[in-house]
Amino acid sequence: MRVALVHEWLVTHGGSEEITVELQRLFPEAQQFALLADPAPSLQSRLDGRPVRTSFLQRIPGATRWHRALLPLLPLAVASLDLRGYDLVISVSHAVAKSVRIGPGQVHLCLCCSPMRYAWDLRESYLRETGLNRGVRGWLARLLLERMRRWDLATAGRPTAYVAISSFIADRIARAYGRTASVVYPPVDTEFFRPGVAAPGAPYWCTASRFVPYKRIPLIVEAFAGLPTHRLVVVGDGPERPRVEAAARGVTNIELRGHLPREEVRRVLQGARGFVFAAEEDFGIVPIEAMACGIPVVAYGRGGALETVVSAETGPGTGAFFETQTPEAIREGVQRVEAACAAGRISAADCRAQAELFSLEVFRAGVLAEVARVAQPLVLP
């Protein structure tokens, strides 16, 4: 059984890349394809140096750094991948990977992280955050995204079956493509992320993320600037770093740690009082890593967090939700979690048990079940 794995770009290190890492371990003889590949060091170590076949985009100078600017070329690039000779194609798609071409007798299972966000639900947010919502540039950007949306819809029938990373995304797939998707939650390494001994010093809250607009890290910093008795440790880096630094300037209870190795991220989570998550995320792996370390989560009450965090408002749980993305709402969520912990409605054991529902073993079993469902008979690893 010849297996091909397809990803858009193996450049950054996020949730979709972690899915690809686990698929490579599940199908060790599979050939990896991507439109572009120049993995960050943290991702390269997780991919174990596996060879990647890329598209013509790889030959464009600077493409791996400015890959998002190559949006008009993505349909041509994904069409150029030669997948002939493979029995099973598994794509991990958040933009165009689901649109790879297959031939008769081939099976394509799409693990969909989301339909193309900037062409569907989050188009206006994307244009606003990139400064492309006004004038001639805004008109041209909307025209391009509308063309991409039409192409995305026209190619929605190419996968044999869809698997969504959450019920939230399964609903988005149904609305965008008119396709039904089963759900297999992404893998969380609950053996690596586990409770540890808290570091000495004053207790703190934490957050960890790439610094991109929809993650709302400046908002979290602003919230804790209004909680001077609460220390906040922020882990991460990215394009929004100047805004994060501006929000933290002159605030003594905020500590910016920058990008940290995986082991250091674990140590920060293990020593924290709780984790704050302000994004409307398709799934959200880091909050589960936090719960795996035995700490509660304060999360924005939209998106995938509703499927992973259990509210402790009236009974045992693992955190609390806030309904609006404002500093005041975050502060109130932090105070509600602290009250629930004091009342015994949140425990490290409950947080850990909730995280184990999303373990690597659960993910692997789910993927193999979906492969067996759509592509019988198979010789599985």
N, C-alpha and C positions, 0 to 999 in steps of 0.2 A: 504494500500500500504506500504510494508516494504522496507525501503531504507537503503543501506549501503554506507558509504563514506570511501574511501581508499586513504591513503597517504603513501609515502615511509617512512619518519621518521619525527616525530614531536619533533625535538630537537632544531634546530636553529629557528630564527624568520626572515622570508623573504617573498617574494611575494607569493610563493605557499602556505605558511602557512596562509597568509591573505585570499587567496581564500578559504581555508578550513574553516576558521572562518566564512566567509559569507555563505558558504554552510550549516554549522551547524545551523546558524540562519534561513536560508531559509527552512531547513528540520529539525525542532527541535526534532523530534522523531527518527531521523536516528541513526544507530549505527556506531561509528567511528572505523575504523581499521587502523593500521600502523605496519610496520615491527618493528619499535622501537619507544618508546615514553618516553621522559624525558624533557618536555618543559622548555626552559629558562623562567625565571620569567616574562619577558615581554610578552612572548607567552602564558604562563599559565593563565595570567589574561585575555587574549583575548579569550581563549578557555572555560572560565567559569567552569573549573574543570570537564568537560565532561569525562566519562569513555572511555578508549581506549582499544580495544582488539589488542594484539600484537602477533608477531610470536616468534619462538624459539630463535631468535637473542636476545630477551630481557633478556634471562637467561645467556648470555655470559658476564662475568665480564668486565666492561669498554666499552661495545659495544656502548653505547650512545655517548661516547666521541670519539671513534675511528671508527665510523660507516663506513666511506669511505674506510677503510682498509678491510672491509668485503665484498668487491665487488664480489668475487667468490661465496659467499653464497647467494647472493640476489635472483637468480632464484629459489633456493630451498625454501627460506623464503617466497617469494610471492606466490609460489604454495601451501604453507602450510596454508594459510588463508582460513578459512571455511566460504564461503559466501552462503551456501545452505539456502533456506528459505527466501531470499530477492528477491523482484520483480525487483527492480532497484538498480544497482550498479553505483556509480559515482566515478571515480578515478581522483585524481589530480596528474599527473605524470610528472616527469622530469628524471626518470631513469627506474624503473621496475613496477610501480603501474599499468600501462596500461596492464600488462601481467597477471593479476589475472584471474583465471579460473571461468567461469560461466557455468550453465547448461541450458537445454532446458526451454524455457519460461521466462528466465531472460533477462534483458536488461542492457547493459553496455555502459554508456556514459563516454568517456575519455576526461577530460579537460587537454589538453596536453600543459605543459609549454615548453617542447622541447623533441624531441627524445634524447636518452641518449647521452649527449654532448661528453663524453670522448670516446664513441665508434664510433662516426660519425664525424661531421665537425671539432670538436675541439680536436681530438685525439692527434695530434702532439703538439699542444699548451699545453695540459694537461701533456704529458710526459716531455716536456721541463721544465715546471714550477715546476714539482715535482722531477726533477733530475733523471727521469727514461728513458732518451732518449739515453743512452750510455751503452755499455758493455753487460754483461750477464743479469743483471737486466733489462736493456732496452729491450733485446730480449724476456725475459719472460713476461714483461709487455705488449709488443705488441701482443704476442701470446694470452695472457688472453683477451685483449681488442678485438682482432679479433674474439675469441670465443663468447664473449659477444655480439658483433655486429651481428653475425649469429643467436644467440638465440633471440636477440631483433627483428630482421627481421622475424624470424619464428613465433613469437608470435604477430606480428603486426595485424593479422586478428582477434584477440580475441574481441576487442571492437566492439559493434554494430555501433558506430559512434564516430568520433573525433570532438572535438571543440578546436581550437587553440587560444592561448592568443594574437596573432597578425597575420597579413598577412605574416610577416617575418617567423613565425613559421609554418604557414599553408604551405608555400612553402617548408620548410625543411621537413615537414611530407610527402608531395607529393614526394620529391626526395628520402627520406629514405625508406618509407613504400609503396609508390604507392597508398596511400589513400587520398581521398579528405576530407578536414576539413573546416567547417564553422568557423567564428571568433566571439568570445565574449571577449572583452577586460577585464582584471582583474579589481576588484573593488578598487576605491580610495575614501577614506572617506573625501569628500569635505565639509562636515559639520564640521568636526573636524579641518581640515586644511583650514583655511580661513584667509583673511587679518587681521592684527592687528596693534597695535601701535608700531612703531619701537623703540627699546631701545635706550637710550641716548648713545652718544659716537661716535667715528669715524665710518663712513660707512664701510662695509666689504662685501666680497663675501664669499660663503660657498660651501661646499660639504659634503655629508653624505652617508656612506656606510659601509658594512662589509669590513674589510681589507683583501681581497683575491686578488690573482694576476690579474685576468682579469678586476677588477674594476679600476686599474691603479691609485690608490690614490697617490703613490709616484710621478708619472708623474705630477699630478695636483699641488702637493707641489713644485716640481721643477719649474713648469711654473711660479708660483707666487713668487718664490725666485728671479726670473728675473724681477718682477714687484714690486720694493720696495715701490712704492707709493700706492699699493693696498694691503689691509689687507685681509687675508684668514682665515676663521674659518673652522676647519675640525672636523666632528663628526663621531665617529665610533671606532671600535676595531676589532681585528682578527689576524690571523697568520702573516700577512704582517706588523704588528705594528713596528718591528725593522727597516724595510726598510723605513717606513713612518717617524719614528723618526730620522733616519739617514739623510733623505732628508731635514728635518726641522731644523736640528742641526745648531745653530748659525745664523739662519735667524729670524730677529726680527719681520717681518710682518706676520708670520705664527703662529696660535694658535691651538693646539691640545686639543680638549675638551674630547676625549674618548667617551665611550658609555654613552648616555643620555636617560632618560625617554622620552616617547613620547611627553609629554607636553613641555619638554625643547627643543626637536627637532623642534617642531612647533614654539617656541619662536625664535629660531635661524633663521628659514626660514622667519618668519615675519619681522625680522629686517635687512635682507640682501639686498644688491643691486642686486644680481643675484646668480644663482646656476650653478655649473660646473659639467658636467657628461662626463666621458672619456671612458666608457665601451661600447663594442659592446654587447648590452643587448637584451634578447629575447623580453622584453617589457619595463620595467623600470618604477617602480611606484614612486620613490622619485622625479624625475623631475616633475611629474604631481602634487604631493603634494606641490612642490615649486610653480608651477604656480597657484595652488589653493590659496596660500598665497599671490598671486599678484606679484610675482617676475619672471623675465625672466630666460631663461636657455641657457647656452652654452653647446652644446652636440656634441659628436662624430657622424659624419654623416653616421652611419651604424646601422642596426638592428631596434629595435622597436622605437627608438627615432624619426625616420623619419615619424612615424605614429602619433606621439603625439605632437611634437614641430613644430611650424609654423615659417618658416624663415621670418625675417623682412628685408631681403636684399633690396627688391624693393617696398614693401608695408607693410600694417599692419601685425604684427606677434607677436610671443611670445619668440623669441630668434634667435640664429644663430648656424650654424653647422661648425665644422672644419673637414677637410678631412684626416688628418694624425695624428696619436697619437704621437705628439711631443710637447715639451714645447712651441716652437715658434708658432705652430698652435693654441694652447690653448690661448696664450697671444693675438694673432691676433683676435680670436673669442670674447674674453672679450672686446677688443677695439671696435669691430664692434657692439656689443650689446650696449655698452655705447653710441656710435654714433647714433644708431637707437632710443634709449631712448631720447636722446637730440633732435632728429629730430621729435619726436612724433609718430614714427612708432610702438612703443611698449608702452602699457599702462597696469596698474594693472588690469583694467576692462577686457581687452582683454585676459590677462593671466588667469584670473579667469573664464571667459566664456569658454575658451578652456579646462580647467581642468574639468568643469562640464559635458563635453561630456563623462567622464569616471567615473561617480558617482556610488555609491552603487546601486541606483535605476535602472540605466541603466544596470548594471551587473545582478541584480536579474531578470529583465525582459528578458534579453537575455538568461539566463540559463533556466528559465521556458519555454521559447519558444522552446529551443532545446530539453528539456525533452518531451514536448508535441509532438514535431515533430517525435521523434524516439520511443516513448513509449505510444501511445494512446491505450485505454483510461486510464487516470490517475486521481486520486483524489489529487489535488495539494493544498499546504497550502495557 
